[in-house]
Structures are given as C-alpha cells and as structure tokens.
Amino acid sequence: MKRTWAFVTALLCLLIGLTAAPTASAAGGLSLYTPYVSMSVQPGETINYGIDVINDSDAIQTADLSVQSAPDGWEYELTAGGRKIQRLSVKSKESQKVDLRIVVPLKVEKGAYSFRVDAAGAASLPLVVNVTEQGTYRTELETKQPNMEGNTDSTFTYSTTLKNRTASKQLYALKAEAPEGWNVQFTVDSKNVTSVNVEPNAQQDISVTVRPPTQIKADTYKIAVTASGSETSAKTELEAVVKGTFDMELSTSDGNLQADVTAGGSRNVTLKVTNKGSSALNDVTLSASAPVNWKVDFNPPKIPVLEPGQSADVQATIKADKKAIAGDYVVRLTSSSPSKSADAQLRMTVETSVLWGWIGVLIIAAVVAGVYSLFRRYGRR
C-alpha cells in the first residue's frame, strides 16, 4: 500500500511540473530597460524615453504595454515605429524598442512625479520625473542684451525672444513706448510685423530696430516693448545710450566772407562759431593762417563750452602788412575743439592807403605850383 501511495505521489508531482513549466517561462521571460530612469525637467518640457523590451526566454513573448500611476493632467504616449501601440510581441532572445513621450504640464508644482511602464504584469519599469521649478501660466519677453550705445545716426537692433508659457496658441500684439520722434520696427523672419502668433509652450525670436531722431541730445533713453495676448502679456525695457554727434560751423555774423583793408591797417570781423551737432563742444579755440607779416588776434581766444544748437561770437582783428600791395589776400580761420574743427576762408582786399592818396594830391599840387611859378618868372622876359 505504501509503495502504491508513493508511486501515485510521484506521478502527481511529475504532472504538476510539466503543466507549470511553460507558464513560469512566459511570466519571467520579459524585462524592460532604459538607461535614464530619473530625469530633471522644467514645466512645459517634453521627455522622450527609449525603452527596450527584452525577451530572455526560448519562446516568443507577447505582452500588453501600458503606463500606470501617471499624475493627473500629464500627457503621455507609447509608440513604436512612429505609431501608438498597446500590445507587443518579441522573438526569443531578442528585444524591441518602444518610445515613451511625456509632456510636463505648464502649470505644475515643483517636485518628483512617478510613472510605471507595465508589460502585462510580466515586467515593470518605474520612472521618476523631477520638476525643478514651479510651473507658470504666463508670457515671457526676454532679451540678452537690453543696453546698446551709439551716435544719433546709429541704428539700434535688439534681439528679443517671446515665450508662450500657456496651453493655447496666442496672437500677440507688439507695441513700443519710445520718446517722441523715435522710430521702432518689429521684424520676424525678415518681415516687418505688428503682431505674431506663438504656439503653446513655444517661442518666437523678434528683432526690434530702433532709430533715434537726427537732432537729439546725448543721453540715455528707455524704450518699453510689450507683447499682449488674449490671456497674458509680457513687457521688457530696452535702453539706448546716445553719445551724440560732433559738428561745428565757422562763418561771419552776416555770412559775408569778404572784407577790405588798407596796407598797414586793420579790420575787425565778427566771427560766428555754431555747434551743429548733438553733443557739447568743449575748449573751442580760434586760430588763423595769414599772409606773411599779417597779424590776426581773437577776442575771446577760447570758448570754454558750446552747447548743441548754440552759437558764440568772436571778434577777429586782422592787420595787413604795411608793405602789402593792392590786391586780394586769403586769411584762413579755424575753430577747433578736441572733438571737431571747422574752417573758413576770408578774402581780404587790400586798397591803397588814403594817406598816400593825399600825398599824391599834394605832390601834384606842388608840381603845378612849381610850373606856374616858372611861367610867371620866365614868361615876362
């Protein structure tokens, strides 16, 4: 009896082992692998996991794939070969690649979030997404270089980036608040625009071109730029440092660059120095290049400062050489500062001295008197 019972027991164990062996092989034949099981991201980013489904068994394995424990409001998708999948077969001793795409919401709390990829209970792959900052639902307008410097004839070009941190497509109206007389132009993809469309969680590069008026004082100017959407808006401030231009004009008070003078005599000419630029001219001095033995004096000899648009009168006293013969002479006048200089040519006409005219008259009169005296003396004989 004992032998019979032992035989029956052995037979039952053999049958149980034969029926249970394939199930155990199928259950333990699949594994899931990805090298990066934990990632740090920012709100609105998209993560892509490449997952290998590995079959270590001696038979083809088929499993249902799913994502479990996903946080509320998160988007995810399992794909293979560019298509969504729910079930996958893997040959013996081979592997198949599947992709898991996870979209981090824009409005999300900072912290760690867990996912799990299951293969029909045969294998499980836990994943962790670390959101590094508090999520926002807003618009951002940024520029890396908000400050630029140039002259009044310069063009200031700023590169800005408009970021749509909302969940919907936004049409943004672009507006600039600049000082009076300034010209501001927005450019996207080499085209002038006044508004721009930005997809959700996307960004758009915008070039802002700023041109100041030609006659403007050297100073620092602020230009506020705003992008306004239907739900949110953003603002940034640009800064233009205008150094100004240096320009000077030298002439006479009446614009006449011609004067008369007698040999050895002097002539006073009122010069007018004008600042035609947009920056102040400092330490403006006067000088002259005159013919030999001519002399030129200035009063005052220096102008300490000349503001933009202002003029100053300088008295120039020009003395001609006493031996100068009648004719035209050129006196070159120069006004100069460390930043700019200006020239003017004054044509001086030398005339015969009135004294010499009277001397000539007296000589002629003396000659006439002498001839008359001779006629009277010798005419009677």
Secondary structure, 3 states (H helix, E strand, C coil): CHHHHHHHHHHHHHHHHHHHHHHHHHHCCEEEECCCCEEEECCCCEEEEEEEEEECCCCCEEEEEEEECCCCCCEEEEEECCEECCEEEECCCCEEEEEEEEECCCCCCCEEEEEEEEECCCEEEEEEEEECCCCCCCEEEEECCCEEEECCCCCEEEEEEEEECCCCCEEEEEEEECCCCCEEEEEECCEEECEEEECCCEEEEEEEEEECCCCCCCEEEEEEEEEECCCCEEEEEEEEEECCCCCEEEEECCCCCEEEEECCCEEEEEEEEEECCCCCEEEEEEEEECCCCCEEEEECCEEEEECCCCEEEEEEEEECCCCCCCEEEEEEEEEECCCCEEEEEEEEEEECCHHHHHHHHHHHHHHHHHHHHHHHHHHCC
